[in-house]
């Protein structure tokens, strides 16, 4: 992926590097320099635990699943480890995307203060990325293989400044507050809990700054259309429920029949939890100047669960 910046004549040109830039070897001099800077800023990082299980069955709703309870300890541990990896993998790419987002927004900034703001947020995102990466027990999949992250990369690459303010800072950073709060409350690793607390504290600031920028700007008709199309795609992903957890269980059970899969979705209380997420997104979107977008999405049924 290459980020493109919009010039005065509307043309788009590649400026920043791809999202999947490789990391340097731990022994490299630049890696050591970055590490030293970040450790001084945030010295709480400890690194991955042995098991790779950072959240219990209760976080994923698996404690309600009769199928999960019927499995032996090793099978349950494998499922929880894979589900934990999914969460960390998503957080890793979200924070990596944050570096791309802030780089683009710094270049698009219309005032010195706005450029300073995004430079400060960029420092937060770099610290988050470093911290989260240290807890991954295996390499993350390429972001193109993960639908939400592929969409996020596309949004950052192609969207205009005010669309990015609304979608990324107001909606996704706002959603991130609830998401990281839930991760923090259920996390069973004290070192990762400390990292999540730092991320959560910063999410409040990032979301709040987006609300301020949105209130001081004005969305054009083109940007409103852009936001509507983007949110349709995003809400479709949320509306299908906890597919990642179901896929992990299915992999560890050598497949599930139609009835077993349906029972698993029901045990996970998928409709209830999915509706809560969609209601939260609708609330976050209900900002002055964009209520017509929310109304249009509501008429399309975008805030209704569409479970398999």
C-alpha positions in Angstrom: 0.0 0.0 0.0 1.2 3.5 -0.8 -0.3 6.6 0.8 -1.2 9.3 -1.6 -1.6 13.0 -0.9 -4.1 15.2 -2.7 -2.7 18.3 -4.3 -4.5 21.5 -5.0 -5.6 20.3 -8.5 -7.1 17.1 -7.0 -4.4 14.8 -8.3 -3.1 12.0 -6.1 0.5 11.1 -5.8 2.4 8.5 -3.7 4.3 10.0 -0.9 4.7 7.6 2.0 5.9 4.0 2.1 3.8 0.8 2.3 2.0 -0.4 5.5 3.8 -3.7 5.5 7.3 -2.2 5.7 9.6 -4.8 7.2 11.1 -4.5 10.6 14.9 -4.4 11.1 16.7 -7.2 12.9 16.9 -6.6 16.7 20.7 -6.3 16.5 20.6 -3.4 14.0 21.8 0.0 15.1 18.7 1.8 14.1 16.5 -0.7 15.9 18.5 -0.2 19.0 18.2 3.6 18.7 14.4 3.5 18.3 14.2 1.0 21.2 16.2 3.2 23.5 14.1 6.3 22.7 10.8 4.4 23.3 12.0 2.6 26.4 12.9 6.0 28.0 9.5 7.3 27.0 7.6 4.1 28.2 9.7 1.8 30.3 6.9 -0.7 31.3 7.3 -3.1 28.4 8.3 -6.6 29.4 7.4 -8.8 26.4 5.5 -11.9 25.5 4.6 -14.5 28.0 5.2 -18.2 27.5 1.6 -19.4 26.9 0.5 -16.5 24.7 -2.9 -16.6 26.4 -3.7 -13.0 27.5 -7.5 -13.1 27.8 -9.7 -15.8 29.4 -12.6 -17.6 27.9 -15.0 -15.1 29.5 -13.6 -12.2 27.3 -14.6 -14.0 24.1 -17.8 -15.4 25.5 -16.5 -18.9 25.1 -17.4 -19.7 28.7 -21.0 -19.9 27.5 -20.2 -22.4 24.8 -21.0 -26.0 25.5 -18.7 -27.0 22.7 -15.8 -25.2 24.2 -16.4 -26.5 27.7 -16.4 -30.1 26.2 -12.9 -29.7 24.9 -9.8 -30.8 26.9 -7.4 -28.3 28.5 -4.9 -28.4 25.6 -7.6 -27.7 23.0 -9.0 -24.9 25.1 -5.6 -23.4 25.6 -4.8 -23.5 21.9 -8.1 -21.7 21.1 -7.5 -19.0 23.7 -3.9 -18.6 22.4 -5.1 -18.1 18.8 -7.9 -15.7 19.8 -5.3 -13.7 21.9 -3.0 -13.6 18.9 -5.9 -12.3 16.7 -6.5 -9.4 19.2 -2.8 -8.5 19.4 -2.3 -8.8 15.6 -5.2 -6.4 15.1 -3.8 -4.0 17.7 -0.4 -4.2 16.1 -1.7 -3.3 12.6 -4.1 -0.6 14.0 -1.1 1.1 15.7 1.0 0.6 12.6 -1.8 2.2 10.6 -1.8 5.0 13.2 1.8 5.9 12.1 0.7 6.1 8.5 -2.4 8.1 9.4 -0.5 10.7 11.4 2.3 11.0 8.8 -0.3 11.8 6.2 -2.3 14.2 8.4 0.9 16.1 9.4 1.5 16.8 5.7 -2.1 17.8 5.1 -2.3 20.0 8.2 -3.6 23.5 7.5 -2.0 25.1 10.6 1.2 24.9 12.7 -0.8 23.7 15.7 -2.5 20.9 13.7 0.8 19.7 12.4 2.2 19.8 16.0 -0.9 17.8 17.2 -0.4 15.0 14.7 3.4 14.9 15.4 2.6 14.4 19.1 0.0 11.7 18.2 2.5 10.0 16.0 4.9 9.7 19.0 2.1 8.0 20.9 1.4 5.6 18.0 5.1 4.7 17.8 5.2 3.8 21.5 2.0 1.8 21.2 3.4 -0.2 18.2 6.6 -1.0 20.0 4.8 -2.1 23.1 2.2 -4.3 21.3 4.8 -5.9 19.0 6.8 -7.2 22.0 3.8 -9.3 23.1 3.3 -11.1 19.8 4.4 -14.7 20.1 4.3 -15.2 16.3 4.5 -13.1 13.1 1.3 -11.3 12.2 -0.4 -12.2 8.9 -0.1 -9.8 6.0 -2.6 -7.1 6.5 -4.2 -7.8 3.1 -5.3 -11.1 4.5 -7.3 -9.4 7.2 -10.5 -7.7 5.9 -10.8 -4.9 8.5 -7.1 -4.0 8.3 -7.2 -4.1 4.5 -10.1 -1.6 4.7 -8.3 0.6 7.2 -5.2 0.7 5.0 -7.4 1.7 2.0 -9.2 4.4 4.0 -5.9 6.0 5.0 -4.4 5.8 1.5 -7.3 7.2 -0.4 -9.4 9.4 1.9 -9.3 13.2 2.2 -8.3 15.1 5.3 -11.8 15.7 6.8 -13.0 12.2 6.0 -10.0 10.9 7.9 -10.7 13.1 10.8 -14.2 11.8 11.1 -13.7 8.1 10.2 -10.4 7.5 12.0 -10.3 9.9 14.9 -14.0 10.4 15.7 -15.4 7.0 15.0 -12.5 4.4 15.1 -10.6 6.1 17.9 -13.8 6.5 19.8 -14.6 2.8 19.3 -11.1 2.0 20.3 -11.8 3.5 23.8 -14.4 0.9 24.5 -12.4 -1.8 22.8 -9.2 -1.2 24.8 -11.1 -0.7 28.0 -12.6 -4.2 27.5 -9.2 -5.6 26.8 -7.7 -4.0 29.9 -10.5 -5.2 32.2 -10.2 -8.8 31.2 -6.4 -9.1 30.5 -4.7 -11.7 32.7 -1.1 -10.5 32.1 0.0 -7.6 34.4 2.6 -6.3 32.0 0.2 -6.2 29.0 -2.4 -4.6 31.3 0.0 -1.7 31.9 0.5 -1.3 28.2 -3.2 -1.3 27.5 -3.7 1.3 30.2 -1.2 3.6 28.5 -2.9 3.1 25.1 -6.4 3.7 26.6 -5.2 7.0 28.1 -4.0 8.1 24.7 -7.1 7.0 22.9 -9.1 9.5 24.9 -6.9 12.3 23.7 -6.8 11.2 20.1 -10.6 10.8 19.9 -11.1 14.2 21.6 -8.8 16.0 19.3 -10.8 14.5 16.3 -14.0 15.9 17.7 -12.4 19.3 18.0 -11.1 19.2 14.5 -14.4 18.1 13.1 -16.3 20.9 14.9 -13.9 23.5 13.4 -14.1 22.1 9.9 -16.8 21.6 7.3 -17.5 18.5 5.3 -18.1 18.9 1.6 -20.7 16.9 -0.3 -17.9 14.8 -1.8 -16.5 14.0 1.7 -20.0 13.1 3.0 -20.4 10.7 0.1 -16.9 9.3 0.9 -17.8 8.9 4.5 -21.1 7.1 3.7 -19.4 4.6 1.4 -16.6 4.0 3.8 -19.0 3.4 6.8 -21.2 1.0 4.8 -18.1 -1.2 4.2 -17.0 -1.0 7.8 -20.5 -1.6 9.3 -20.9 -4.6 7.1 -17.8 -6.2 8.7 -19.1 -5.4 12.3 -22.6 -6.7 11.5 -21.5 -10.3 10.8 -20.5 -10.9 14.5 -17.5 -12.7 16.1 -16.4 -14.6 13.0 -12.8 -14.6 14.1 -13.6 -16.6 17.3 -15.8 -19.0 15.4 -13.1 -19.6 12.8 -10.6 -20.4 15.5 -12.9 -22.9 17.2 -13.7 -24.5 13.9 -10.0 -24.9 13.1 -9.4 -26.7 16.4 -12.4 -28.9 16.0 -11.6 -30.0 12.5 -14.7 -28.2 11.2 -18.2 -27.6 12.4 -21.5 -28.6 10.9 -24.3 -26.1 10.2 -26.1 -26.7 13.5 -23.0 -26.7 15.6 -21.9 -23.4 14.1 -25.3 -21.9 14.7 -25.3 -23.1 18.3 -21.8 -21.6 18.8 -23.0 -18.2 17.5 -25.9 -18.4 19.9 -23.7 -19.4 22.8 -21.4 -16.5 22.1 -24.5 -14.2 22.4 -23.5 -12.9 19.0 -26.7 -10.9 18.2 -26.6 -9.1 21.5 -22.9 -8.2 21.5 -23.0 -7.2 17.8 -26.0 -5.0 18.3 -24.1 -3.3 21.2 -21.1 -2.6 18.9 -23.4 -1.2 16.1 -25.3 1.0 18.6 -22.0 2.4 19.9 -20.8 3.2 16.3 -24.1 4.9 15.6 -23.7 7.0 18.7 -20.1 7.9 17.8 -21.2 9.0 14.3 -24.0 11.2 15.6 -21.9 14.4 15.5 -23.2 17.8 14.4 -23.1 18.2 10.6 -23.2 14.5 9.9 -26.6 13.4 11.2 -27.8 13.1 7.6 -25.1 10.4 7.0 -26.3 8.5 10.1 -29.9 8.7 8.9 -29.0 7.4 5.5 -27.0 4.5 6.9 -29.9 3.7 9.3 -32.3 3.6 6.3 -30.0 1.1 4.6 -30.2 -1.1 7.7 -26.4 -0.8 8.3 -26.9 -0.7 12.1 -28.6 -4.1 12.2 -26.7 -7.4 12.9 -26.4 -9.8 9.9 -25.2 -12.9 11.5 -24.3 -16.1 9.5 
